[in-house]
């Protein structure tokens, strides 16, 4: 796992950096510096960032299932 793959995963998923930072326990400025490879992240930091992205993706999937079960559409909503 590298800073570039982390950034690509986050951007592809349409996840804002601030959401990742809140879950990973790092500042937005630090995430930005890591993603742009201005600083080298520790393996622990990369793991926390990746785990935060995965948690957001799982939460989105769960919300989509709940919405479908309730007959609702999440189309157009940014989650």
N, C-alpha and C positions, 0 to 999 in steps of 0.2 A: 504494500500500500504506500503510495507516494502522495505528496501534496497535489500534484497534477491530477491523479486519479480521484482524489477526494473532491477537488473542485469540479471536475467533470461530472461526477456523480450528483453533487448538489445542484449544479446548474441544470443538468438534464432533467432532474426531478422537479425543477422549478421551486426549490426551497430557498427562502431568503436566509442570508447569513446570520441575521440576528436570532432567528429561531434556533439555529444550530448552536450558536454561542450560548444561549440561555441553558440549553440542555447539556452542553459540553463543559460549561463552567470556564469559558475563556472570553476575553474581550473581542469585540468586533474588529478592532484594529489588529489584534494578534492573528485572528483568522485570516484577515486580508493579507497580512504579511506572510503568513504560512502559504496561502494559496498562490501568491505571486512569487513564492520562493525567495523572499527577501531575508527570511530567517528559516533555519532548519527546525522543524518540529521534532519533539521527542517521539519515540514509538508510542508512548502512553498517550500523548496529545492526539496523535493520528488515530489511535484506537478510540479515544473518547469522541472525536469528531465523527468518525465513521459510525459509531454506536448511536450518536444523536441523529444522524441522517436516517439510519435504519429505523429508529424509534418513530420518527416523523412519518416515514413511509408506511410502517405498520399501522400507525394511528389513522392515516388517510384511508387505508384499506378497510379498517374496522368501521370507520364512519361511512364509507361507501356501502358496506354491507348493511349497516343499520338503516341507512336512507332507503336502500332498495327494499328492505323488509317493510318499511313504513310507507312505501309507495311514493317516495320523494326522489327528486333529482338533484344532484349536486352540480349539474352542468352550469358553468359560468361562475361558480364559487371558487375562490382561491383559498385552498386549505394548506 
